[in-house]
Amino acid sequence: MGAFIQLKEPPKNRRILLDIGIAGPLAGLIVAIPILLLGLSLSPVNKIPFQLPPGQLFEGNSILYLLMKFIVKGQLLPQPFNYTQLNPILYWARYFFTGAPLPAGGLDVNLHPIAWAGWAGLLVTSLNLIPAGQLDGGHIMYVLLGKRTTRLLPFILGGLVLLGLVWEGWWLWALIIFFLGRYHAEPLDQITQLDPKRRALAILGVIVFILVFMPVPLA
């Protein structure tokens, strides 16, 4: 999932490149959020059995997804049976980035198919916004940093490799970005700067990535 956008010709300037990079994620988010809110309103909150069935999967969490569950259900979900003497903030930081410990015996929302569709929309948006190469996020980062964007690649690859320790799918993404993420759509005009409106949109794109990124898409 996600999209490497191969442009037929270089964009004329950074403004056009930003328009290309920001349009898809914002459109996807505008569609995904109401679908997810509707789906969550149709999804019951059930107790998680202590003995989980083989192959049981939990959908990953992003900051935005946690917030939407809290808005609809009035609580952070999944809710563990207990915090095993951990500070709740420390528990959630650990669960958010590792998907462990699984909240057996606690509460979680049993997603309606509509909610699954909305959640998948958030996941696709987050993948599109990874700041590398021909991805939407790569375009957005390039208009902000220019050729300095290439300096981010080792950190992005390193982060994906580390995240692959908790979700192996990130290793595939690291491999793809290693081969394809080094190439950016460089505008023909490198001089024309972003106007204030587009600069705000570019920063918004970075904020959206932070809000929708799921360190562990499936646990």
C-alpha positions in Angstrom: 0.0 0.0 0.0 1.0 3.6 -0.5 1.9 5.2 -3.8 5.2 6.0 -5.5 4.1 8.7 -7.9 6.2 8.6 -11.1 5.8 12.0 -12.8 6.0 12.0 -16.6 8.0 15.3 -16.5 9.6 17.3 -13.7 7.3 19.8 -12.0 7.9 23.4 -13.0 8.5 24.6 -9.4 8.1 23.7 -5.7 4.6 25.1 -5.6 3.4 22.6 -8.2 5.3 19.8 -6.6 3.5 20.5 -3.3 0.1 20.6 -5.0 0.8 17.1 -6.3 2.1 15.8 -3.0 -0.5 17.2 -0.6 -3.7 16.6 -2.7 -3.9 12.8 -2.3 -3.3 12.6 1.5 -5.7 15.4 2.3 -8.4 14.0 0.0 -7.9 10.5 1.6 -8.1 12.0 5.1 -11.3 13.9 4.3 -12.9 10.7 3.2 -11.4 8.4 5.9 -12.3 10.4 9.0 -16.1 10.5 8.6 -16.1 6.9 7.5 -14.1 5.9 10.6 -16.3 8.0 12.9 -19.4 6.3 11.5 -17.9 2.9 11.7 -16.8 3.4 15.3 -20.3 4.5 16.3 -21.5 1.1 14.9 -18.7 -0.9 16.7 -19.4 -2.4 20.1 -16.8 -2.4 22.9 -16.2 -6.0 24.1 -14.1 -7.7 26.6 -11.0 -9.4 25.2 -10.6 -13.0 26.3 -7.6 -13.9 28.5 -6.9 -16.8 26.1 -6.7 -15.2 22.6 -7.6 -17.4 19.6 -4.7 -18.4 17.4 -4.1 -15.8 14.7 -5.9 -13.0 16.6 -4.8 -9.6 15.3 -5.2 -6.1 16.7 -5.3 -3.1 14.5 -2.5 -0.6 15.0 -3.0 2.7 16.6 -2.0 6.2 15.5 -2.5 9.4 17.5 -5.4 10.4 15.4 -7.0 6.9 15.6 -6.7 6.8 19.4 -8.3 10.3 19.6 -11.2 9.3 17.4 -11.9 6.2 19.5 -11.8 8.4 22.6 -14.2 10.9 21.0 -16.7 8.2 20.1 -16.3 5.7 23.0 -15.1 8.1 25.8 -12.1 6.0 26.7 -8.6 5.0 25.4 -8.9 1.6 23.6 -7.8 -1.1 23.9 -8.0 -0.8 27.7 -5.8 -3.3 29.5 -7.1 -5.5 32.3 -4.6 -3.7 34.6 -1.5 -1.6 34.1 0.7 -4.1 36.0 1.9 -1.4 38.3 3.1 0.7 35.3 2.2 4.4 34.9 -0.6 4.5 32.3 1.5 7.0 30.2 4.4 4.5 30.2 2.1 1.6 29.3 0.6 3.5 26.4 4.0 4.6 25.1 5.2 1.0 25.2 2.0 -0.4 23.6 1.9 2.4 20.9 5.4 1.6 19.7 5.6 -2.1 20.2 2.0 -3.5 20.2 2.8 -5.3 23.5 1.8 -6.4 26.0 -1.5 -7.4 24.3 -4.4 -6.3 26.4 -5.9 -9.7 27.1 -8.7 -9.6 29.6 -9.3 -5.9 28.9 -11.6 -4.0 26.7 -11.4 -3.2 23.0 -13.6 -2.0 20.2 -14.8 -4.8 17.9 -14.6 -2.9 14.6 -17.5 -2.8 12.2 -16.6 -3.3 8.5 -17.2 0.4 7.9 -14.7 1.2 10.7 -12.2 -1.2 9.1 -12.5 0.8 5.9 -11.9 4.1 7.6 -8.9 2.6 9.6 -7.4 1.3 6.3 -7.8 4.8 4.9 -5.7 6.2 7.7 -3.0 3.5 7.2 -2.8 4.2 3.5 -2.5 7.9 4.1 0.3 7.3 6.6 2.2 5.1 4.2 1.8 7.7 1.4 3.3 10.4 3.7 6.5 8.6 4.5 9.0 11.3 3.7 11.0 9.5 1.0 11.4 9.4 -2.7 8.4 9.6 -5.0 5.9 9.1 -2.1 3.6 12.0 -1.4 5.6 12.6 1.8 8.8 12.7 -0.2 7.4 15.5 -2.4 6.2 17.4 0.6 9.6 17.1 2.4 11.4 18.1 -0.8 9.5 21.4 -1.1 10.5 22.2 2.5 14.1 21.1 2.5 15.1 20.9 -1.1 18.1 18.6 -1.9 18.9 18.4 1.8 16.0 15.8 1.9 18.5 13.1 0.9 20.2 13.5 4.2 17.0 12.1 5.9 17.2 8.8 4.0 19.6 7.0 6.4 17.5 8.0 9.4 14.2 6.9 7.7 15.7 3.5 6.7 17.2 3.0 10.2 13.8 3.8 11.8 12.0 1.4 9.5 14.5 -1.4 10.2 14.1 -0.8 14.0 10.3 -0.8 13.6 10.6 -4.1 11.6 11.6 -5.8 14.9 7.9 -5.4 16.0 6.2 -5.5 12.6 8.1 -7.3 9.9 6.3 -5.4 7.1 8.5 -2.4 7.7 11.5 -4.4 6.5 9.8 -4.7 3.1 9.2 -1.0 3.1 12.8 -0.3 4.0 13.9 -2.4 1.1 11.6 -0.6 -1.3 12.7 2.8 -0.1 16.4 1.8 -0.2 16.1 1.2 -4.0 13.5 3.8 -4.9 13.5 6.4 -2.1 16.7 8.0 -3.2 15.1 9.6 -6.3 13.1 12.8 -5.9 11.0 14.8 -8.4 13.3 17.8 -8.6 11.5 20.9 -9.9 12.9 22.6 -12.9 12.7 26.0 -11.1 14.7 25.7 -7.8 14.5 29.4 -7.1 10.7 30.1 -6.7 9.8 29.8 -3.0 6.6 28.6 -1.5 4.0 31.2 -0.8 2.8 31.4 2.8 -0.4 29.4 2.1 1.5 26.5 0.5 4.2 26.6 3.2 1.4 26.2 5.8 0.0 23.3 3.7 3.4 21.6 3.6 3.8 21.9 7.4 0.3 20.6 7.8 1.3 17.5 5.7 4.1 16.8 8.1 1.8 17.2 11.1 -0.8 14.8 9.5 2.0 12.2 9.0 2.8 12.4 12.7 -0.9 12.1 13.6 -1.7 9.1 11.3 1.5 7.1 11.4 1.1 3.6 12.9 4.3 2.2 14.3 2.7 -1.3 14.5 -0.1 -1.6 11.9 -1.0 -5.0 13.1 -0.2 -6.7 16.4 
